[in-house]
Amino acid sequence: MIAKIWKKVLLFILIIACLFNVINKIVHKASMEDEVRSSAQYIQEQRENEMNQ
């Protein structure tokens, strides 16, 4: 009897944790423009480092 209750409680906690994780990722999601800009900046820095060496 107690095992069934604990199973339901832990399942409920797992569902809440998953929902919190998904919502957190949606809220703090970086925009595509920021991603492309940071990637271009990284590539440019790598090319400058290669030219200087």
C-alpha positions in Angstrom: 0.0 0.0 0.0 2.7 2.4 1.0 4.8 1.5 -2.1 1.9 2.5 -4.4 1.6 5.9 -2.7 5.4 6.5 -3.0 5.3 5.4 -6.6 2.6 8.0 -7.3 4.4 10.7 -5.4 7.7 10.1 -7.1 6.0 10.0 -10.5 4.3 13.3 -9.8 7.7 14.8 -8.7 9.3 13.5 -11.9 6.6 15.1 -14.1 6.9 18.4 -12.3 10.7 18.4 -12.7 10.4 17.6 -16.4 7.8 20.4 -16.9 10.0 22.8 -15.0 13.0 21.9 -17.2 11.1 22.4 -20.4 9.6 25.7 -19.3 13.1 26.9 -18.1 14.6 26.1 -21.5 11.9 27.9 -23.4 12.2 31.0 -21.2 16.0 31.2 -21.4 16.3 30.1 -25.0 18.9 32.1 -27.0 17.7 33.6 -30.3 18.9 32.2 -33.6 20.5 35.6 -34.4 22.6 35.5 -31.3 23.7 31.9 -32.0 24.7 32.7 -35.6 26.5 35.9 -34.5 28.5 34.2 -31.8 29.4 31.4 -34.2 30.6 33.9 -36.8 32.6 35.7 -34.2 34.3 32.5 -33.1 35.2 31.5 -36.6 36.6 35.0 -37.3 38.7 34.8 -34.1 40.1 31.4 -35.1 41.1 32.6 -38.5 42.8 35.6 -37.0 44.7 33.3 -34.6 45.8 31.2 -37.6 47.0 34.2 -39.5 49.0 35.5 -36.5 50.9 32.2 -36.0 
